[in-house]
């Protein structure tokens, strides 16, 4: 499927206080970057308008992608200009310890200065683990058995900017060989650094968490996945002869459906609303500083 960056959304929900749509950087680390962008960007259909800025990583090989596609749409972080938020996607490295991920330092250099200025940072799947590790000191746990499937997930917060509009129990999609080390999650919660927003039963466990100031948000699932993706990955892994491959939980392999689309779009729309709030606050602060 050929994908492209979306045109700006209709401005029906654009806050008047913001002069232009916020610019959201997307560090797309997934294999087949173009295909993944084609899954991720439509999930913002319910969100306020924004300008996506695709970030090219200097230490990431794009060997599975068209060089022309990457060259045309992706820019190095130093050429990205002012960003109002950033997304760190999943990556096929969750089986590695952080010390062996060659672009972890590059991610740190991107997200730490932004977080220090209260610019929202969103991590998805492995990106959630990286954000939690770099900004909150969370450890990850590497699994022998892949967590794959759709899992019922309980919303743990009521009146909350990210949880607004989500059902009390909703489906989330997972495909990963790692997760949060739950002991470090518990410690961060007790110390007042972390808030868990949604949790599923084992083996999915903590699914959505955030820093208490809302700056860092982590969704360890794949809210961007299409309905057939988990079944396709299972068939791919079986075809490769990989050991210990189990069918994805709660997925009909013959007729897979997307059980998480509505919740995912609410989640992304709520996060973009937070991005707007932060962008407006920075704009107001800058105007006051000039006026003062």
N, C-alpha and C positions, 0 to 999 in steps of 0.2 A: 504494500500500500504506500502510495506517495503521500507524504505529509508536508505541511508547510506551516509557518508561523501564522496564527490566526489574525485576522483583521481586528482592529479595536472593537470591543463589544459595544452594543448600543448604550448610549450614555444615560439610560433612564434611572440609574441608581448612583450616578456620579455625584458625590457631595460637592456643593457649590464652593465650599471653602478651599478646595484643592484646585490649583490652576491647571494641572494636567494630570492624566492618569499616572499612577505610580509605576516605576520601572522595577520589575522583579527579575533578578538574575536566576538562571537555571543551570546549575552544574550537572549536566546529564552524563552520568557515569555508567549507564546501562549498556550492555552489548546491543548492537544494532540501534544506534542512537536515533536514527531517523524513525524507525518503527516505534520506538518507545515514546518519542515526542508526539507521535500520532495518537498514542494512547493517553498521554498525560494532559496535553493541552485541552482536549474536549471536556475534561472533567471540571474545567472552570466555567462551564456554560452558565451556571447560576450565579457566578461571581460578578462583582463590579468590574468595570473595564480596567485593564492594565496593559503595560507594554512588556512582553516577555523579552529578555535579553539572554541569549544562549551563550554560556561561558565555555570557552575552550581551555581545557587543562593542558598545561605544558608537559606534565609527566604521565598523561594518559594516552595510550595508543588507541587510535581509532581504526584498527586494522579490519574491522568488519563493516566499515562504512565507506561511502563514496567520498573521496577526498574533495570533490567539487561541492558536495553538500556541506561538509564541515567548513570548508573555506568560505562558502557563500553566507552561511548563517551564524557561525560561531565566532566569538571574539575573545581574546585573552582578557583576563580580569583587569589588567592595567588599561585596557582600551574600552572597558565597559561603561565608563562614566559613573555618575552618581547613581547608586542603587537604593531603592526604598525597602528592599527585602531580598532574600536569596533562598533558593531551594537546593538542597543536596539530595540527589536521587539515590536509589539503590545501586548496588554494584556487585559484580560477581566475585567478590573478595571476602565474603563474610566468613569463609572457612579459614581465613588467615588471621593471625594476631595483628593488632594494630601496627606493631613495629615492623611488619613485613609489607605493609601497604605503601607503595612507593609515592603515592600522591597525598598521603595523609598530612604532611607538613604544608603542602600547597593549600589544602582545604583549611587548615588551621590559620594560615596567613590571610585567607579570604574572610572567614566567618568571625574570628575574634575581634578585629577592629570594628566590624559592623555591630556585633553584639554590645561592644563597649559604648556605642552610640545609640543603643536601644533600637537598632534596626532588626526587624523580625527575621529569624532564621528557622526554616522548616527542613527537617530531615525525614526522608522516607526509607523504610526498610533498612539496608545497611547505612544509608545516610543518617537515619535516626540514631543508630549506634555511634556513628562518628561524631555527630553533634553532641550527644550525651557525654561521650568520652572527653571531647575537647573543651566543652563549655561547662560541664557539670561534674567531671571526674568519674563518670559511671564506667564500670567495667562491663565487658560482654562475656557471654558464655557460648562456646562453640559446641554444637550438637553432633553426635554420631548419626542420628536419624533426622532427615530433613523434616521441618514443619511445613506441611503443604495442605492447603484446603481452605474452606470457608468456615469460620468459627463465630458462634454467637458471642457478642461482646457487650458487657454491661457498662452503661454510662454511669460514672460515679459522682458527677457534679450536676447541679441543677441550673441555677441562673449563672451562666458562664458564657463568655464570648465564643469559645470554640464548641461548646456543647449545645448551644442554642439551636433548637429545631431537630436535634437528633432524637431518635426513639430511645426509650429507657434501655432497650436491648436491640442491637442491630448487628448485621453481618459484616465481618471484615475478611479480606482475602490475605493469605499468607503463603510465602514460598521462600524459605530461608533455612540456612544451616546454623544460625546463631540468634541469640536474643540478649536482652539485658540480663546481667547478673543480678538476680532479684535481691540479693543481700545488699548490694550497693544502692539499689533503688530504695529499699527500706531505710537505709542509713541516711540517704539524701532527703527523704521525706521527714524523718525525725529531726534532722538538722535544719529543716525549713528552707531547703534549696530547691526542692522538687515537689510537684503536685501530680499525682496520677489521675488522669481524666477518664480512662476507660480500661477495663481489664476483661480478659476472657479466661476460661478455665485452662488447665494444662492441656496441651503444651504451649499454647499461644501466650498465656500469662499477661504481663503488662503490654498493652497495645498502644495507648496514647498517653503521653506525659509531657509536662512542660516545666520550664523554670518558673518560679513563683512570680516573676515580674512579666510573664507572658512572652519574653523575647525569644527563647528557644522552645520550639515545639517539635515533638518527635512522634511520628506514626510508624510503628515498626512493621505494619502490614504493607500491602500493595494496593492502596485505594484506587490507583489508576488502571488496574488490570481490567481487560475485557473478560466477558463471561467464559470464553473458551480457553483462556490462557493457561489455567491450572491443569486442565485436561491435556492440552497440547504439550506442556512441559513434562507431564508424566509419561506420555507416549514417546516423547523425545528421549527421555532418560532410559526408558525400557529398551528403546531401539538401539541405544548406545551400549546396552549391556551393563549398565551401572549396577553395582550390588545394592541390596537392601533398599530397593525402591518400592514404596508403598503408594497405593492410590491416594489422591488428595481427599481429605475428609469432607463429607457433605457435598460432593460433586458428582453429578451424573455424567459419567464418561461418555455415554452415548448421545446425550442431549444436554450438555452443560448450559446453565443459565447464569446471568449475573445477578446475584442476590444482594450485592453491596453498592450498586450504582447510586441510588438515591442518597444513602448515608455519606458516600464519598463526596458527592457534589455539594451537600450541605457542609461537610467538613471543610472543603476547599473554599467555598464561598465565605464561611465564617472567618477563616484565616485571612483572606483578602480584605475583609472588613477591618480586621485588626491592623493590617498593613496600612490601610487608609487612615485609621485613627492615629497611628504613629507618624505617618507622613504629614498629616495636618498639624499635629503638635509640633513637629520640627519646623514646618513652614511658619507657624505662628511665632515660635521662639526666634527664628531668624529675622522675621519682620520686626519683632519687638526690639531685637538687638540693634537693628539698623535705625529704628526710630528713636531708640534711646541714645 
